[in-house]
Amino acid sequence: MSQDIFVVVEHLRGQVADITHVMLAGARALSQTSGGGVVAVLLGKDAQGLAGNLAADRVLYVDSPALAEFTPDAYQLALASLIQAQSPRAVLFGHTSVGMDVAGGLSAKLGIPVVSSCRNFTADGKFVCQICGGKIMAEGDLPAPTALITMLAGGYKAEAGNQPPAVEAVAAPVLDSLRTSIKQYIEPDTSDVDISKEPMLVAIGRGIQNKDNIELANELAEALGGQVCASRPVVDQGWLPTTRLVGKSGKRVKPKVYLALGISGAPEHVEGMDESDIIVAVNTDANAPIFNVAKYGTTMDLLDFAPILTERVRNAKGG
Ligand SMILES: Cc1cc2nc3c(=O)[nH]c(=O)nc-3n(C[C@H](O)[C@H](O)[C@H](O)COP(=O)(O)OP(=O)(O)OC[C@H]3O[C@@H](n4cnc5c(N)ncnc54)[C@H](O)[C@@H]3O)c2cc1C
């Protein structure tokens, strides 16, 4: 058994996802108490070039045609064999669709526990997790000799490494009889405005209460020169199109300002907006998890807040 902290590199179509760099920073923090190294685990086909900017001590690279595209089947088989052979202290996955798919299946396959929704590690090596949609933080010791951990964005800064780490090729296990394969990528609808490129977003959540109130957000967005986007309940109601959805099942946005009106801050939403430069939250519940990621916030009723801000912005602009 080793004290190394493994980080499973998340990448899609030639791009390393930001969550990978967040996890590497988390692994670095955890390695201070485990005493091991930070080891990035990169799975793919001719993907070795993605290792260059990983802030890891070394990279284990598994190359196989079966790993050319992500599938939970192939990832689980490849990782199971690596984990059994090297017994790291912990294996970090993104708390993302990909990470959750792999960690859950691996846990069942190997009979080892998953620590889910981990935000950060304490100086003495305990995990800190969000539970109940982020309303409660739970702290505890890493379970089992090897723990699987899914990491949320937001706990650590995503930073690339200064110099390329050493890359060690690891032979892939037999990866046949896979039950899933990628047939095609379906690109999102581009007929609407692309919220992922907008610098100013007014985001509305269930707190907006009804379709008619969306006009308040439209007016505010217009005054600010921005666009309106939404959390899932608003889109599920059909009040806004799916092109405006922010989060796990929608778009990842990085505006200069993200003004969240009546949004609780569930992990699936925060995953899509936590890299905004400035997050401002308006929520009547002072304990709403959105305030954990917001730089500025108020517990005003959004139905009072939105028209006041619209008027002040219009006045400031002279009309
Ligand atoms: C697999 C999966 C994928 C998902 N993908 C996404 C996704 O991509 N995007 C997404 O957003 N969600 C997603 N979800 C849903 C997510 O878990 C939450 O349910 C959702 O984000 C909650 O939306 P909300 O914050 O608008 O609503 P709520 O959680 O109901 O929060 C509403 C908030 O409004 C506040 N409020 C109420 N009235 C007012 C008022 N008058 N003024 C100010 N504040 C007020 C309340 O205090 C509350 O905090 C996903 C869930 C799953 C399981």
The ligand as an SDF file (V2000), in Angstrom:
LIG
                    3D

 53 58  0  0  0  0  0  0  0  0999 V2000
  -28.3520   14.8160  -12.1720 C   0  0  0  0  0  0  0  0  0  0  0  0
  -28.8210   16.2140  -11.8300 C   0  0  0  0  0  0  0  0  0  0  0  0
  -28.4810   17.2400  -12.6660 C   0  0  0  0  0  0  0  0  0  0  0  0
  -28.8690   18.5400  -12.3530 C   0  0  0  0  0  0  0  0  0  0  0  0
  -28.4900   19.5420  -13.1700 N   0  0  0  0  0  0  0  0  0  0  0  0
  -28.7800   20.8160  -12.8290 C   0  0  0  0  0  0  0  0  0  0  0  0
  -28.3160   21.9220  -13.6120 C   0  0  0  0  0  0  0  0  0  0  0  0
  -27.6630   21.7570  -14.6480 O   0  0  0  0  0  0  0  0  0  0  0  0
  -28.6210   23.1670  -13.1960 N   0  0  0  0  0  0  0  0  0  0  0  0
  -29.3340   23.4250  -12.0620 C   0  0  0  0  0  0  0  0  0  0  0  0
  -29.5650   24.5940  -11.7350 O   0  0  0  0  0  0  0  0  0  0  0  0
  -29.8000   22.3950  -11.3070 N   0  0  0  0  0  0  0  0  0  0  0  0
  -29.5480   21.1220  -11.6650 C   0  0  0  0  0  0  0  0  0  0  0  0
  -30.0310   20.1090  -10.9010 N   0  0  0  0  0  0  0  0  0  0  0  0
  -30.9880   20.4240   -9.8420 C   0  0  0  0  0  0  0  0  0  0  0  0
  -30.3240   20.9070   -8.5560 C   0  0  0  0  0  0  0  0  0  0  0  0
  -30.0380   19.7860   -7.7400 O   0  0  0  0  0  0  0  0  0  0  0  0
  -31.2670   21.8350   -7.7610 C   0  0  0  0  0  0  0  0  0  0  0  0
  -32.4790   21.1660   -7.5150 O   0  0  0  0  0  0  0  0  0  0  0  0
  -31.5570   23.1540   -8.4660 C   0  0  0  0  0  0  0  0  0  0  0  0
  -30.3410   23.7640   -8.8500 O   0  0  0  0  0  0  0  0  0  0  0  0
  -32.3050   24.0700   -7.5160 C   0  0  0  0  0  0  0  0  0  0  0  0
  -32.6550   25.2330   -8.2190 O   0  0  0  0  0  0  0  0  0  0  0  0
  -32.9710   26.5770   -7.4240 P   0  0  0  0  0  0  0  0  0  0  0  0
  -31.7720   26.9840   -6.6390 O   0  0  0  0  0  0  0  0  0  0  0  0
  -33.5340   27.5390   -8.4090 O   0  0  0  0  0  0  0  0  0  0  0  0
  -34.1840   26.1470   -6.4860 O   0  0  0  0  0  0  0  0  0  0  0  0
  -34.2430   25.9220   -4.9300 P   0  0  0  0  0  0  0  0  0  0  0  0
  -33.1830   24.9910   -4.4770 O   0  0  0  0  0  0  0  0  0  0  0  0
  -35.6600   25.6000   -4.6040 O   0  0  0  0  0  0  0  0  0  0  0  0
  -33.8680   27.3560   -4.3190 O   0  0  0  0  0  0  0  0  0  0  0  0
  -34.6790   28.4760   -4.4390 C   0  0  0  0  0  0  0  0  0  0  0  0
  -34.0370   29.5450   -3.5580 C   0  0  0  0  0  0  0  0  0  0  0  0
  -34.7380   30.7670   -3.7100 O   0  0  0  0  0  0  0  0  0  0  0  0
  -34.7810   31.4240   -2.4730 C   0  0  0  0  0  0  0  0  0  0  0  0
  -35.9310   32.3210   -2.5440 N   0  0  0  0  0  0  0  0  0  0  0  0
  -37.2490   31.9840   -2.5610 C   0  0  0  0  0  0  0  0  0  0  0  0
  -38.0020   33.0830   -2.7050 N   0  0  0  0  0  0  0  0  0  0  0  0
  -37.1460   34.1500   -2.7690 C   0  0  0  0  0  0  0  0  0  0  0  0
  -37.3240   35.5490   -2.9370 C   0  0  0  0  0  0  0  0  0  0  0  0
  -38.5520   36.0890   -3.0630 N   0  0  0  0  0  0  0  0  0  0  0  0
  -36.2200   36.3390   -2.9600 N   0  0  0  0  0  0  0  0  0  0  0  0
  -34.9740   35.8150   -2.8400 C   0  0  0  0  0  0  0  0  0  0  0  0
  -34.7630   34.4920   -2.6710 N   0  0  0  0  0  0  0  0  0  0  0  0
  -35.8190   33.6680   -2.6650 C   0  0  0  0  0  0  0  0  0  0  0  0
  -34.9100   30.3180   -1.4490 C   0  0  0  0  0  0  0  0  0  0  0  0
  -34.4360   30.7290   -0.1870 O   0  0  0  0  0  0  0  0  0  0  0  0
  -34.0750   29.2130   -2.0640 C   0  0  0  0  0  0  0  0  0  0  0  0
  -32.7440   29.2240   -1.5460 O   0  0  0  0  0  0  0  0  0  0  0  0
  -29.6450   18.7980  -11.1950 C   0  0  0  0  0  0  0  0  0  0  0  0
  -29.9840   17.7430  -10.3580 C   0  0  0  0  0  0  0  0  0  0  0  0
  -29.5760   16.4710  -10.6660 C   0  0  0  0  0  0  0  0  0  0  0  0
  -29.9460   15.3470   -9.7240 C   0  0  0  0  0  0  0  0  0  0  0  0
  1  2  1  0
  2  3  1  0
  2 52  2  0
  3  4  2  0
  4  5  1  0
  4 50  1  0
  5  6  2  0
  6  7  1  0
  6 13  1  0
  7  8  2  0
  7  9  1  0
  9 10  1  0
 10 11  2  0
 10 12  1  0
 12 13  2  0
 13 14  1  0
 14 15  1  0
 14 50  1  0
 15 16  1  0
 16 17  1  0
 16 18  1  0
 18 19  1  0
 18 20  1  0
 20 21  1  0
 20 22  1  0
 22 23  1  0
 23 24  1  0
 24 25  2  0
 24 26  1  0
 24 27  1  0
 27 28  1  0
 28 29  2  0
 28 30  1  0
 28 31  1  0
 31 32  1  0
 32 33  1  0
 33 34  1  0
 33 48  1  0
 34 35  1  0
 35 36  1  0
 35 46  1  0
 36 37  1  0
 36 45  1  0
 37 38  2  0
 38 39  1  0
 39 40  1  0
 39 45  2  0
 40 41  1  0
 40 42  2  0
 42 43  1  0
 43 44  2  0
 44 45  1  0
 46 47  1  0
 46 48  1  0
 48 49  1  0
 50 51  2  0
 51 52  1  0
 52 53  1  0
M  END
$$$$
